[in-house]
Amino acid sequence: MRGWVLDMSIARLQVLGDLRVGSVVRIRLLIQHSMDTGYLQNVLGQNIPRNVIKTITCHADQLEIFRVDPSSGIAANPYFEFSWRVAPVRSIRTVWVDDIGVEGELLTPINLLINVPTKS
């Protein structure tokens, strides 16, 4: 299968908290990726080439809200958690690129809660 790249990257983004504009929520991001360091060998004794995620970015519409450049010290299936002050956006777009140039993308729709005045 030389020359074929099988992209098995799967990601999940979870927003925890009250999705009202101005509130602060916690975002959890999990990306399935083997994060091969280049030091392991396959069953034939050949080195498995280094292939780690080089960069991960999250954008709320056009605004960058999170960026990380992980290294080979990160374990397989990296997990990140960060806070975000909710803005009036429609989605969060997460993009990651690894050493061999495979790009993954996850688009998460954001359903904002609307403040409704209460009757007195």
C-alpha positions in Angstrom: 0.0 0.0 0.0 3.0 2.3 -0.6 1.9 5.8 -1.6 -1.5 5.6 0.0 -2.4 7.7 3.0 -5.3 6.5 5.1 -6.6 9.4 7.2 -8.3 8.0 10.3 -8.5 11.3 12.1 -11.8 11.8 13.9 -12.4 14.7 16.2 -15.0 15.7 18.7 -15.6 19.1 20.1 -17.9 19.6 23.2 -19.1 22.9 24.6 -19.9 22.9 28.3 -21.8 25.7 29.8 -24.5 28.3 29.1 -24.4 29.3 25.4 -25.5 32.9 25.9 -23.6 35.8 24.4 -21.1 37.0 26.9 -21.0 33.9 29.1 -17.8 31.9 29.5 -17.9 28.3 28.5 -15.4 25.4 28.6 -14.6 23.7 25.3 -13.2 20.2 25.1 -11.4 19.0 22.0 -10.4 15.4 21.3 -8.6 14.4 18.0 -8.0 10.8 17.1 -4.4 10.6 15.7 -1.6 8.1 16.3 1.0 10.8 16.9 3.9 8.6 15.7 7.2 9.9 17.1 9.4 8.1 14.6 11.0 5.9 17.3 8.7 2.9 17.1 9.1 0.0 14.7 6.5 -2.1 12.9 6.4 -6.0 12.9 9.1 -6.1 10.2 11.5 -4.1 12.3 11.2 -0.9 10.1 10.9 2.5 11.7 7.4 4.0 11.6 8.0 7.5 10.1 7.3 10.5 12.4 3.8 11.8 11.9 2.5 14.2 14.6 0.0 17.0 14.4 1.8 20.2 13.7 -0.9 22.7 14.3 -4.5 22.9 15.6 -6.7 26.0 15.3 -10.3 26.7 16.3 -12.2 29.6 14.7 -15.5 31.0 15.8 -16.7 32.1 12.4 -13.6 34.2 11.4 -12.2 34.8 14.8 -9.4 32.5 16.0 -10.2 31.4 19.6 -7.6 28.7 20.1 -4.3 27.7 18.6 -1.7 25.1 19.6 1.4 23.7 18.0 1.9 20.3 19.7 5.1 18.4 19.6 6.0 14.7 19.6 5.7 14.8 23.4 1.9 14.8 23.1 0.4 11.3 23.5 -1.8 9.7 20.8 -5.3 11.0 20.5 -4.5 14.5 22.0 -7.1 16.2 24.2 -7.3 19.9 24.9 -9.6 22.0 27.0 -9.9 25.8 26.9 -12.3 28.6 27.8 -14.2 30.9 25.4 -16.4 34.0 26.0 -19.4 33.3 23.8 -19.8 35.6 20.9 -22.7 35.7 18.4 -21.4 33.1 16.0 -22.9 30.3 13.9 -20.1 27.6 14.2 -16.7 26.7 15.5 -14.3 25.4 12.8 -11.4 23.2 14.0 -8.6 22.4 11.6 -5.4 20.4 12.2 -2.5 19.5 10.0 0.1 16.7 10.6 3.7 16.1 9.4 2.7 14.4 6.2 0.3 17.1 5.2 -3.0 15.4 6.0 -5.5 18.1 7.0 -8.5 17.3 9.2 -11.5 19.5 9.8 -14.4 19.6 12.1 -17.3 22.0 11.8 -19.4 22.3 15.0 -22.7 24.3 14.8 -23.3 26.7 17.7 -26.9 27.1 18.8 -27.0 30.2 21.0 -29.6 30.7 23.8 -31.6 33.8 23.5 -32.3 35.9 26.6 -36.1 36.2 26.8 -37.4 38.8 29.2 -39.7 37.4 31.9 -43.2 38.8 32.6 -43.6 40.4 36.0 
